[in-house]
């Protein structure tokens, strides 16, 4: 596991010193922006130090008996007069007994740029890296001096403004006597430190518990990030896209299908009513209306309808039948034959009576031993 510390040198975040701690050895190189940090392993850790001028810290003890939203509202009401820009333009973050204010766009830019990196990421105000409980510290990193106060708040500035800021601190806290890690001899004289001041090393950060630091990192999920993180192939991306389209369109299709089936059912129901009773104009309650129509059908029909038995024609001459029709009202039937052998026709004539069918009229032609034409039949129907 390796530890990387990205320390921007200015508020633009375009000039960054990237420190690397590997096997107890510290090295540093310069990069131009966050994207140049490169690919890290999942078990690596990356600490991104937010410039002190971009994040302001306050002492704020949250009330555990009320919600986080109410605590946030109470904090904003306390410091709104101290905020230069609009309240809605800032993020308000809490850690231990401190609250931090940072511009939303600035934090979003940092988090979006860091999200593709696979390592464990910590976005921390730069003055928190050398914080010690119940101790004020001044830490020099390059040309920057970071003030970390015992109450958890802090500040950072360049060497050019160090004396002016110290005058302000002494005016507010005459007993200010910090633990100093720097190479500035003027500071040793100012705090009457006789021994040589120890320089700060990020090796100390590598040996500490990073989870105790306030962490402002929040993963920013996007389509590009998912593709990079999951390492999808083109086929997998296409399959995911199709799946998403199906998931989005399926509810609309089911609604359309349901409405279509409902319409078909309604039309079919109305057609059934029209078949039963042509006077039906409107279907409101299908069950009750069908019940009313069924009540009008007599229990014992006065007439039993008997269909004619034409089996003799189907058995003896089905291949010669071209057409047949039945008139139940007149108890008659008509059969058309074509090129039936005369002998077979005579057989049907003689056997038809046995099937309850009689030949009422024959409009047929006999030619060369074959018979063609129409035959009118009669049958019994009580």
PyMOL commands that set and color helices and strands:
alter all, ss='L'
color gray80, all
select helices_A, chain A and resi 34-37+52-54+68-82+87-89+104-115+126-128+159-172+185-190+203-206+210-212+223-230+234-276+286-295+311-320+342-355
alter helices_A, ss='H'
color red, helices_A
select strands_A, chain A and resi 3-8+16-22+25-31+45-50+55-59+90-95+98-103+120-125+137-141+144-148+154-158+179-181+321-327+332-341+357-367+370-379
alter strands_A, ss='S'
color yellow, strands_A
deselect
rebuild
show_as cartoon
